[in-house]
Amino acid sequence: MKQGKVMVDTGKCIGCGLCGRICPAHNLEIKNKKAGTVLERCILCGQCSAVCPKKAISIAGRENDQIEKPGEVRLDPGAVLDAIRFRRSIRDFRQTEVPREMIEQILEAGRLTHTAKNLQDVSFVVLQREKDRIEEMAVKVFKTVKPIADLFSPMARKNEITDHFFFFNAPLAIVVLAKDKTNGILAAQNMEFAAEANGLGVLYSGFFTMAANASRRIRKALGVPKGKKPAMTLVLGYPNVEFLRSAPHKELSVRYM
Ligand SMILES: Cc1cc2nc3c(=O)[nH]c(=O)nc-3n(C[C@H](O)[C@H](O)[C@H](O)COP(=O)(O)O)c2cc1C
């Protein structure tokens, strides 16, 4: 069976045409009261398979990756806004290990995040054992460029590059790799939500991501495959700080036209 091909079980298909209506690639048409594909390739978004009332459509090689929707799945809008409002970047972590199942749930949030053209190009490097060794490499990179940054930025001058400048002694960091940076960042955001829903605190380390992109040695140590780049790095752990209120923000800037 050709991996990654849309398959229609004509024995189950009732020719309702729902698949053809939602297919963004116009790959499914009804002929003789049965659905069938008309293209060699599509983006394999799987919407046809997800909408079919008779479970007649599958993607070869991905048959076991579907879960029935347990009724309406909807978050409380106010709770979602509060989660966004009260989340803070965490730079002070408890020295408590993050359970394996929690890490797996966070990775699952990343894996399931939508990608442009359904590229599904996002992968992950979980740093635990090797975290300090990798951080040391990034510290070296930043110490080399710091004198230049100091020339231009008073904030850089105040910011010492300590041994834990990137990961703040957190128990865990996850480097999100992607071909398309936007895809990686979207995955990172969903992973942050999943982490916070588990009581974890998160920091986006743009600085570590920058160091990894600047250093072939770091990318090699992380095992970044050809064609992919570090898109974002999440630093995670149980927070050792409690914020009591939301932080002040700029006013909404919006134009309705
Ligand atoms: C893309 C991105 C990269 C960031 N990189 C870093 C970083 O390398 N180091 C750091 O201490 N904070 C980093 N931050 C945290 C921001 O400085 C922080 O979000 C901002 O100060 C607002 O604080 P808050 O997240 O608590 O609202 C990053 C945030 C984002 C969104």
Ligand as a Chemical Component Dictionary entry (heavy atoms), coordinates in Angstrom:
data_LIG
# 
_chem_comp.id                   LIG 
_chem_comp.type                 NON-POLYMER 
_chem_comp.pdbx_formal_charge   0 
_chem_comp.three_letter_code    LIG 
# 
loop_
_chem_comp_atom.comp_id 
_chem_comp_atom.atom_id 
_chem_comp_atom.alt_atom_id 
_chem_comp_atom.type_symbol 
_chem_comp_atom.charge 
_chem_comp_atom.model_Cartn_x 
_chem_comp_atom.model_Cartn_y 
_chem_comp_atom.model_Cartn_z 
_chem_comp_atom.pdbx_ordinal 
LIG C1  C1  C 0 9.626  34.713 20.927 1  
LIG C2  C2  C 0 10.059 35.013 22.329 2  
LIG C3  C3  C 0 11.374 34.863 22.696 3  
LIG C4  C4  C 0 11.790 35.123 24.014 4  
LIG N1  N1  N 0 13.085 34.891 24.381 5  
LIG C5  C5  C 0 13.472 35.096 25.661 6  
LIG C6  C6  C 0 14.807 34.799 26.093 7  
LIG O1  O1  O 0 15.641 34.327 25.316 8  
LIG N2  N2  N 0 15.141 35.030 27.369 9  
LIG C7  C7  C 0 14.242 35.553 28.262 10 
LIG O2  O2  O 0 14.603 35.744 29.427 11 
LIG N3  N3  N 0 12.961 35.833 27.903 12 
LIG C8  C8  C 0 12.556 35.604 26.631 13 
LIG N4  N4  N 0 11.246 35.848 26.242 14 
LIG C9  C9  C 0 10.293 36.323 27.237 15 
LIG C10 C10 C 0 9.862  37.783 26.980 16 
LIG O3  O3  O 0 10.907 38.637 27.326 17 
LIG C11 C11 C 0 8.603  38.007 27.806 18 
LIG O4  O4  O 0 7.558  37.318 27.158 19 
LIG C12 C12 C 0 8.187  39.448 27.931 20 
LIG O5  O5  O 0 9.120  40.100 28.716 21 
LIG C13 C13 C 0 6.804  39.599 28.567 22 
LIG O6  O6  O 0 6.749  38.951 29.812 23 
LIG P1  P1  P 0 5.635  37.851 30.069 24 
LIG O7  O7  O 0 5.909  36.735 29.131 25 
LIG O8  O8  O 0 5.755  37.457 31.500 26 
LIG O9  O9  O 0 4.314  38.491 29.756 27 
LIG C14 C14 C 0 10.841 35.576 24.954 28 
LIG C15 C15 C 0 9.500  35.717 24.560 29 
LIG C16 C16 C 0 9.108  35.438 23.295 30 
LIG C17 C17 C 0 7.670  35.590 22.922 31 
# 
loop_
_chem_comp_bond.comp_id 
_chem_comp_bond.atom_id_1 
_chem_comp_bond.atom_id_2 
_chem_comp_bond.value_order 
_chem_comp_bond.pdbx_ordinal 
LIG C1  C2  SING 1  
LIG C2  C3  SING 2  
LIG C2  C16 DOUB 3  
LIG C3  C4  DOUB 4  
LIG C4  N1  SING 5  
LIG C4  C14 SING 6  
LIG N1  C5  DOUB 7  
LIG C5  C6  SING 8  
LIG C5  C8  SING 9  
LIG C6  O1  DOUB 10 
LIG C6  N2  SING 11 
LIG N2  C7  SING 12 
LIG C7  O2  DOUB 13 
LIG C7  N3  SING 14 
LIG N3  C8  DOUB 15 
LIG C8  N4  SING 16 
LIG N4  C9  SING 17 
LIG N4  C14 SING 18 
LIG C9  C10 SING 19 
LIG C10 O3  SING 20 
LIG C10 C11 SING 21 
LIG C11 O4  SING 22 
LIG C11 C12 SING 23 
LIG C12 O5  SING 24 
LIG C12 C13 SING 25 
LIG C13 O6  SING 26 
LIG O6  P1  SING 27 
LIG P1  O7  DOUB 28 
LIG P1  O8  SING 29 
LIG P1  O9  SING 30 
LIG C14 C15 DOUB 31 
LIG C15 C16 SING 32 
LIG C16 C17 SING 33 
# 
